[in-house]
Amino acid sequence: MNICLHSGPSQSRISDGFWSSLGQVSVIFLLPFFFVLDPSLILQGEIEEILRAISSTALGVFLIGSAFQGYMVGIGWLWPARRGGYSLGGYSLSSYFLRTAIIISGVLLGLPWWQTKLLGLAIAAVILLPAFLIARRQRARRTALQDQFKK
C-alpha cells in the first residue's frame, strides 16, 4: 500500500516508489527490536541509563533514516555523483558503501550494549565528520561569493 501511494501521484515507476518507501519504513521496522532488546527505552531502570539509551537510539534512528534517504541535515546530499562521473541513481558508487556503513552505525547505536554503541559512534564520526567539515567549508565559500556579488 505504501509503495502504491508513493508511486501513484508522481506517475513514476513502481521501483522508484519502492525505494522511497523502503527508506521511510526501514526505521519503523527496526525500532521494535530496539525496544525489545533494551528495557531502558520503555523507561525501566535508572535515569542515567534511560537518558543514555534514548539519546543513542534517537541518534541511531536519525542516522538510519538519513542514510536511506541520502540527505542529512547539516551536510546536505550524501555524496552525490560529480558531473561527468559514473553514477547509479544520481549518487557515486562509493556513496552506497558509505551510506551502508552509516546504516550499520545507526543499528549499532540502537543496540543496548555500550561496546556496540561506542563502535557505532566511532563509525559515524569517522564517516560524517569529514563530510560535515567539507559541507561547512562549501557553505562558507558560497556565502562569501554571495556577499562579494552584493557589493
GROMACS elastic network, one bead per residue, 0.5 to 0.9 nm:
[ bonds ]
;  ai    aj funct       b0    kb
    1     4     6  0.52732   500
    1     5     6  0.63539   500
    1     6     6  0.87817   500
    2     5     6  0.51461   500
    2     6     6  0.62982   500
    2     7     6  0.87781   500
    2    17     6  0.82733   500
    2    18     6  0.82876   500
    2    21     6  0.63779   500
    3     6     6  0.52191   500
    3     7     6  0.62740   500
    3     8     6  0.84036   500
    3    14     6  0.72141   500
    3    15     6  0.85315   500
    3    16     6  0.87435   500
    3    17     6  0.51834   500
    3    18     6  0.51886   500
    3    19     6  0.84282   500
    3    20     6  0.79380   500
    3    21     6  0.57473   500
    3    22     6  0.84562   500
    4     7     6  0.52349   500
    4     8     6  0.56129   500
    4     9     6  0.88337   500
    4    14     6  0.72633   500
    4    17     6  0.68976   500
    4    18     6  0.82190   500
    5     8     6  0.53918   500
    5     9     6  0.70517   500
    5    17     6  0.77908   500
    5    21     6  0.89701   500
    6     9     6  0.69239   500
    6    10     6  0.75484   500
    6    12     6  0.87151   500
    6    14     6  0.83752   500
    6    16     6  0.81742   500
    6    18     6  0.76938   500
    6    20     6  0.71518   500
    6    21     6  0.67937   500
    7    10     6  0.58714   500
    7    11     6  0.61149   500
    7    12     6  0.54248   500
    7    13     6  0.64260   500
    7    14     6  0.56173   500
    7    15     6  0.81134   500
    7    16     6  0.67580   500
    7    18     6  0.77949   500
    7    20     6  0.87694   500
    8    11     6  0.53512   500
    8    12     6  0.69973   500
    8    13     6  0.86665   500
    8    14     6  0.82173   500
    8    17     6  0.81627   500
    9    12     6  0.79902   500
   10    13     6  0.88478   500
   11    14     6  0.88220   500
   12    15     6  0.83092   500
   12    16     6  0.66365   500
   12    17     6  0.73847   500
   13    16     6  0.54617   500
   13    17     6  0.68323   500
   13    18     6  0.89003   500
   14    17     6  0.51011   500
   14    18     6  0.61619   500
   14    19     6  0.88597   500
   15    19     6  0.63083   500
   15    20     6  0.85593   500
   16    19     6  0.53909   500
   16    20     6  0.62144   500
   16    21     6  0.85065   500
   17    20     6  0.50964   500
   17    21     6  0.59145   500
   17    22     6  0.84120   500
   18    21     6  0.50966   500
   18    22     6  0.60112   500
   18    23     6  0.86827   500
   19    23     6  0.62920   500
   19    24     6  0.87891   500
   19    68     6  0.88922   500
   20    23     6  0.53205   500
   20    24     6  0.65986   500
   20    25     6  0.89690   500
   20    68     6  0.85870   500
   20    69     6  0.75541   500
   21    24     6  0.51731   500
   21    25     6  0.61906   500
   21    26     6  0.83896   500
   22    25     6  0.53655   500
   22    26     6  0.57584   500
   22    68     6  0.78842   500
   23    26     6  0.56293   500
   23    27     6  0.79116   500
   23    64     6  0.86923   500
   23    65     6  0.66330   500
   23    66     6  0.85921   500
   23    67     6  0.83364   500
   23    69     6  0.56676   500
   24    27     6  0.69141   500
   24    28     6  0.77148   500
   24    65     6  0.69582   500
   24    68     6  0.77052   500
   24    69     6  0.76747   500
   25    28     6  0.50160   500
   25    29     6  0.62089   500
   25    30     6  0.88499   500
   25    65     6  0.88097   500
   26    29     6  0.51681   500
   26    30     6  0.65058   500
   26    31     6  0.87788   500
   26    64     6  0.79119   500
   26    65     6  0.74854   500
   26    68     6  0.80071   500
   27    30     6  0.51375   500
   27    31     6  0.59551   500
   27    61     6  0.63201   500
   27    62     6  0.88427   500
   27    64     6  0.66891   500
   27    65     6  0.64033   500
   28    31     6  0.54105   500
   28    32     6  0.75134   500
   29    32     6  0.68296   500
   29    33     6  0.79978   500
   30    33     6  0.55333   500
   30    34     6  0.66879   500
   30    61     6  0.88395   500
   30   107     6  0.81278   500
   30   110     6  0.89722   500
   31    34     6  0.51381   500
   31    35     6  0.64961   500
   31    36     6  0.88625   500
   31    57     6  0.88575   500
   31    61     6  0.80110   500
   31   110     6  0.82996   500
   32    35     6  0.50539   500
   32    36     6  0.62373   500
   32    37     6  0.86602   500
   33    36     6  0.50866   500
   33    37     6  0.61229   500
   33    38     6  0.85104   500
   33   110     6  0.89962   500
   33   111     6  0.87031   500
   34    37     6  0.52688   500
   34    38     6  0.60166   500
   34    39     6  0.88082   500
   34    41     6  0.79235   500
   34    57     6  0.78537   500
   34   107     6  0.87601   500
   34   110     6  0.59129   500
   34   111     6  0.61324   500
   34   112     6  0.76583   500
   35    38     6  0.53422   500
   35    39     6  0.64095   500
   35    40     6  0.80788   500
   35    41     6  0.57987   500
   35    42     6  0.69490   500
   36    39     6  0.66839   500
   36    41     6  0.86821   500
   37   111     6  0.69992   500
   37   112     6  0.64872   500
   38    41     6  0.59268   500
   38    42     6  0.79764   500
   38    53     6  0.77376   500
   38   110     6  0.86595   500
   38   111     6  0.71427   500
   38   112     6  0.52092   500
   38   113     6  0.86690   500
   39    42     6  0.55177   500
   39    43     6  0.68956   500
   39    44     6  0.56751   500
   39    45     6  0.75950   500
   39    50     6  0.86534   500
   39   112     6  0.86157   500
   40    45     6  0.57932   500
   40    46     6  0.80951   500
   40    47     6  0.88292   500
   40    49     6  0.65624   500
   40    51     6  0.82894   500
   40    52     6  0.87105   500
   40    53     6  0.62099   500
   40    54     6  0.77300   500
   40   112     6  0.85154   500
   41    44     6  0.72351   500
   41    50     6  0.63985   500
   41    51     6  0.86950   500
   41    53     6  0.62531   500
   41    54     6  0.60379   500
   41    57     6  0.85164   500
   42    45     6  0.89966   500
   42    50     6  0.83224   500
   43    46     6  0.83555   500
   43    47     6  0.82001   500
   43    50     6  0.60475   500
   44    47     6  0.86639   500
   44    49     6  0.88963   500
   44    50     6  0.72550   500
   45    48     6  0.84461   500
   45    49     6  0.65339   500
   45    50     6  0.64674   500
   46    49     6  0.53316   500
   46    50     6  0.62092   500
   46    51     6  0.87383   500
   47    50     6  0.50180   500
   47    51     6  0.61137   500
   47    52     6  0.85047   500
   48    51     6  0.52144   500
   48    52     6  0.60741   500
   48    53     6  0.85364   500
   49    52     6  0.51267   500
   49    53     6  0.60795   500
   49    54     6  0.85799   500
   50    53     6  0.51707   500
   50    54     6  0.61094   500
   50    55     6  0.85300   500
   51    54     6  0.52020   500
   51    55     6  0.59985   500
   51    56     6  0.84397   500
   52    55     6  0.53364   500
   52    56     6  0.60463   500
   52    57     6  0.83892   500
   53    56     6  0.53791   500
   53    57     6  0.59472   500
   53    58     6  0.83880   500
   53   109     6  0.88523   500
   53   110     6  0.78022   500
   53   111     6  0.86964   500
   53   112     6  0.70982   500
   54    57     6  0.52321   500
   54    58     6  0.59507   500
   54    59     6  0.85505   500
   54   110     6  0.87940   500
   55    58     6  0.51184   500
   55    59     6  0.62030   500
   55    60     6  0.85865   500
   56    59     6  0.50987   500
   56    60     6  0.61276   500
   56    61     6  0.86542   500
   56   106     6  0.88474   500
   56   109     6  0.56006   500
   56   110     6  0.63846   500
   56   111     6  0.88545   500
   56   117     6  0.73228   500
   56   121     6  0.88113   500
   57    61     6  0.60856   500
   57    62     6  0.85012   500
   57   106     6  0.78980   500
   57   107     6  0.84288   500
   57   108     6  0.89730   500
   57   109     6  0.58225   500
   57   111     6  0.76469   500
   57   112     6  0.88448   500
   58    61     6  0.51025   500
   58    62     6  0.61669   500
   58    63     6  0.86377   500
   58   109     6  0.86074   500
   58   110     6  0.78102   500
   59    62     6  0.50367   500
   59    63     6  0.61864   500
   59    64     6  0.86579   500
   59   106     6  0.71239   500
   59   109     6  0.72540   500
   59   110     6  0.81639   500
   60    63     6  0.50886   500
   60    64     6  0.61359   500
   60    65     6  0.85519   500
   60   103     6  0.81839   500
   60   105     6  0.71161   500
   60   107     6  0.61063   500
   60   108     6  0.74532   500
   60   109     6  0.50532   500
   60   110     6  0.55506   500
   60   120     6  0.83668   500
   60   121     6  0.89064   500
   61    64     6  0.51583   500
   61    65     6  0.60701   500
   61    66     6  0.84228   500
   61   103     6  0.89960   500
   61   106     6  0.62254   500
   61   107     6  0.78102   500
   61   109     6  0.84695   500
   61   110     6  0.74661   500
   62    65     6  0.53010   500
   62    66     6  0.59957   500
   62    67     6  0.84891   500
   62    72     6  0.86861   500
   62   106     6  0.75875   500
   63    66     6  0.51554   500
   63    67     6  0.59908   500
   63    68     6  0.85530   500
   63    72     6  0.81398   500
   63   102     6  0.63331   500
   63   103     6  0.64490   500
   63   105     6  0.76688   500
   63   106     6  0.52753   500
   63   107     6  0.86950   500
   63   124     6  0.82510   500
   64    67     6  0.52462   500
   64    68     6  0.62228   500
   64    69     6  0.86383   500
   64    99     6  0.87306   500
   64   100     6  0.89786   500
   64   102     6  0.67615   500
   64   104     6  0.78768   500
   64   105     6  0.80925   500
   64   106     6  0.53066   500
   64   107     6  0.73015   500
   65    68     6  0.52704   500
   65    69     6  0.61758   500
   65    70     6  0.84831   500
   65    71     6  0.88415   500
   65    72     6  0.87577   500
   65   103     6  0.80854   500
   65   106     6  0.88679   500
   66    69     6  0.51507   500
   66    70     6  0.58427   500
   66    71     6  0.54689   500
   66    72     6  0.51771   500
   66    73     6  0.81365   500
   66    78     6  0.87136   500
   66    99     6  0.87023   500
   66   102     6  0.87051   500
   66   103     6  0.86047   500
   67    70     6  0.50731   500
   67    71     6  0.68474   500
   67    72     6  0.74814   500
   67    78     6  0.77428   500
   67    98     6  0.86606   500
   67    99     6  0.50982   500
   67   100     6  0.72891   500
   67   101     6  0.88339   500
   67   102     6  0.62167   500
   67   103     6  0.60997   500
   68    71     6  0.81575   500
   68    99     6  0.73333   500
   68   100     6  0.84505   500
   68   103     6  0.76035   500
   69    72     6  0.81447   500
   69    78     6  0.89704   500
   70    76     6  0.84396   500
   70    77     6  0.58975   500
   70    78     6  0.52588   500
   70    79     6  0.81649   500
   70    80     6  0.86335   500
   70    91     6  0.87053   500
   70    95     6  0.88102   500
   70    99     6  0.75834   500
   71    75     6  0.75494   500
   71    76     6  0.53356   500
   71    78     6  0.54769   500
   72    75     6  0.54595   500
   72    76     6  0.51927   500
   72    77     6  0.64801   500
   72    78     6  0.68662   500
   73    76     6  0.58951   500
   73    77     6  0.87617   500
   74   132     6  0.68395   500
   74   135     6  0.76929   500
   74   136     6  0.80903   500
   75    78     6  0.72469   500
   75   128     6  0.85026   500
   75   131     6  0.66984   500
   75   132     6  0.53147   500
   75   133     6  0.84842   500
   75   134     6  0.83541   500
   75   135     6  0.54776   500
   75   136     6  0.76213   500
   76    79     6  0.88049   500
   76   132     6  0.89187   500
   76   135     6  0.74993   500
   77    80     6  0.63009   500
   78    91     6  0.80934   500
   78    95     6  0.69633   500
   78    98     6  0.88675   500
   78    99     6  0.78027   500
   78   131     6  0.82192   500
   79    82     6  0.86987   500
   79    91     6  0.63805   500
   79    92     6  0.65318   500
   79    94     6  0.80379   500
   79    95     6  0.54410   500
   79    96     6  0.88824   500
   79    98     6  0.87394   500
   79   131     6  0.85044   500
   80    87     6  0.82745   500
   80    90     6  0.61311   500
   80    92     6  0.57298   500
   80    95     6  0.72880   500
   81    84     6  0.83368   500
   81    85     6  0.64394   500
   81    86     6  0.70914   500
   81    87     6  0.55303   500
   81    88     6  0.81378   500
   81    89     6  0.88196   500
   81    90     6  0.56788   500
   81    93     6  0.80522   500
   81    95     6  0.84128   500
   82    85     6  0.53288   500
   82    86     6  0.78888   500
   82    87     6  0.79927   500
   82    90     6  0.87766   500
   82    91     6  0.82626   500
   82    92     6  0.73940   500
   83    86     6  0.84611   500
   84    87     6  0.87689   500
   85    92     6  0.78682   500
   86    90     6  0.88682   500
   86    91     6  0.86246   500
   86    92     6  0.67294   500
   86    93     6  0.77911   500
   87    90     6  0.54844   500
   87    91     6  0.53332   500
   87    93     6  0.62593   500
   88    91     6  0.55393   500
   88    92     6  0.63665   500
   88    93     6  0.65046   500
   89    92     6  0.82916   500
   91    94     6  0.82389   500
   91    95     6  0.62009   500
   91    96     6  0.77132   500
   92    95     6  0.52221   500
   92    96     6  0.73978   500
   93    96     6  0.57151   500
   93    97     6  0.73103   500
   94    97     6  0.52675   500
   94    98     6  0.62919   500
   94    99     6  0.85547   500
   95    98     6  0.51147   500
   95    99     6  0.59039   500
   95   100     6  0.83901   500
   96    99     6  0.50724   500
   96   100     6  0.60002   500
   96   101     6  0.85644   500
   97   100     6  0.50846   500
   97   101     6  0.62881   500
   97   102     6  0.87388   500
   98   101     6  0.50426   500
   98   102     6  0.63071   500
   98   103     6  0.87364   500
   98   127     6  0.72056   500
   99   103     6  0.62463   500
   99   104     6  0.86395   500
  100   103     6  0.50144   500
  100   104     6  0.62377   500
  100   105     6  0.86155   500
  101   104     6  0.50131   500
  101   105     6  0.61491   500
  101   106     6  0.85963   500
  101   123     6  0.73358   500
  101   124     6  0.78482   500
  101   127     6  0.82182   500
  102   106     6  0.61489   500
  102   107     6  0.86662   500
  102   120     6  0.84122   500
  102   123     6  0.72992   500
  102   124     6  0.59441   500
  102   127     6  0.76047   500
  102   128     6  0.84249   500
  103   106     6  0.50379   500
  103   107     6  0.62871   500
  103   108     6  0.86325   500
  104   107     6  0.51173   500
  104   108     6  0.61741   500
  104   109     6  0.86235   500
  104   120     6  0.72967   500
  104   123     6  0.85626   500
  105   109     6  0.61501   500
  105   110     6  0.86997   500
  105   116     6  0.87285   500
  105   117     6  0.82575   500
  105   119     6  0.73583   500
  105   121     6  0.66294   500
  105   122     6  0.81327   500
  105   123     6  0.59218   500
  105   124     6  0.59248   500
  106   109     6  0.50582   500
  106   110     6  0.63832   500
  106   111     6  0.89985   500
  106   117     6  0.88785   500
  106   120     6  0.64037   500
  106   121     6  0.81983   500
  106   124     6  0.79086   500
  107   110     6  0.51061   500
  107   111     6  0.65817   500
  107   116     6  0.89851   500
  107   117     6  0.88973   500
  107   120     6  0.75517   500
  108   111     6  0.53580   500
  108   112     6  0.85287   500
  108   113     6  0.87336   500
  108   115     6  0.89756   500
  108   116     6  0.52380   500
  108   117     6  0.56084   500
  108   118     6  0.83369   500
  108   119     6  0.71106   500
  108   121     6  0.81775   500
  109   112     6  0.78664   500
  109   113     6  0.87527   500
  109   114     6  0.86440   500
  109   116     6  0.65464   500
  109   118     6  0.75733   500
  109   119     6  0.79792   500
  109   120     6  0.52604   500
  109   121     6  0.67760   500
  110   113     6  0.88857   500
  110   116     6  0.85796   500
  110   117     6  0.72317   500
  110   120     6  0.88061   500
  111   114     6  0.82169   500
  111   116     6  0.67076   500
  111   117     6  0.68395   500
  112   115     6  0.88816   500
  112   116     6  0.76910   500
  112   117     6  0.74870   500
  113   116     6  0.55736   500
  113   117     6  0.64305   500
  113   118     6  0.89145   500
  114   118     6  0.61526   500
  114   119     6  0.85683   500
  115   118     6  0.52305   500
  115   119     6  0.62343   500
  115   120     6  0.86239   500
  116   120     6  0.60101   500
  116   121     6  0.84619   500
  117   120     6  0.51003   500
  117   121     6  0.60872   500
  117   122     6  0.85491   500
  118   121     6  0.50557   500
  118   122     6  0.60643   500
  118   123     6  0.86145   500
  119   122     6  0.50756   500
  119   123     6  0.61956   500
  119   124     6  0.86136   500
  120   123     6  0.52005   500
  120   124     6  0.61780   500
  120   125     6  0.85462   500
  121   124     6  0.51613   500
  121   125     6  0.60388   500
  121   126     6  0.86073   500
  122   125     6  0.50964   500
  122   126     6  0.61236   500
  122   127     6  0.86480   500
  123   126     6  0.52867   500
  123   127     6  0.63213   500
  123   128     6  0.84700   500
  124   127     6  0.53093   500
  124   128     6  0.57046   500
  124   129     6  0.78486   500
  125   128     6  0.52955   500
  125   129     6  0.53294   500
  125   130     6  0.83801   500
  126   129     6  0.60374   500
  126   130     6  0.73362   500
  127   130     6  0.65669   500
  127   131     6  0.70170   500
  128   131     6  0.50130   500
  128   132     6  0.59559   500
  128   133     6  0.85612   500
  129   132     6  0.50990   500
  129   133     6  0.62169   500
  129   134     6  0.86436   500
  130   133     6  0.50942   500
  130   134     6  0.61188   500
  130   135     6  0.85444   500
  131   134     6  0.51610   500
  131   135     6  0.61161   500
  131   136     6  0.85620   500
  132   135     6  0.51070   500
  132   136     6  0.60924   500
  132   137     6  0.86094   500
  133   136     6  0.50668   500
  133   137     6  0.61656   500
  133   138     6  0.86222   500
  134   137     6  0.51043   500
  134   138     6  0.61775   500
  134   139     6  0.86339   500
  135   138     6  0.50835   500
  135   139     6  0.61589   500
  135   140     6  0.86345   500
  136   139     6  0.51135   500
  136   140     6  0.62292   500
  136   141     6  0.86356   500
  137   140     6  0.51218   500
  137   141     6  0.61722   500
  137   142     6  0.85912   500
  138   141     6  0.50300   500
  138   142     6  0.60603   500
  138   143     6  0.86287   500
  139   142     6  0.50236   500
  139   143     6  0.61782   500
  139   144     6  0.85313   500
  140   143     6  0.52320   500
  140   144     6  0.61173   500
  140   145     6  0.86647   500
  141   144     6  0.50768   500
  141   145     6  0.62718   500
  141   146     6  0.86756   500
  142   145     6  0.51834   500
  142   146     6  0.62398   500
  142   147     6  0.86595   500
  143   147     6  0.60581   500
  143   148     6  0.84560   500
  144   147     6  0.51018   500
  144   148     6  0.61040   500
  144   149     6  0.87428   500
  145   149     6  0.62974   500
  145   150     6  0.86806   500
  146   149     6  0.52356   500
  146   150     6  0.62780   500
  147   150     6  0.50996   500
  147   151     6  0.67037   500
  148   151     6  0.56541   500
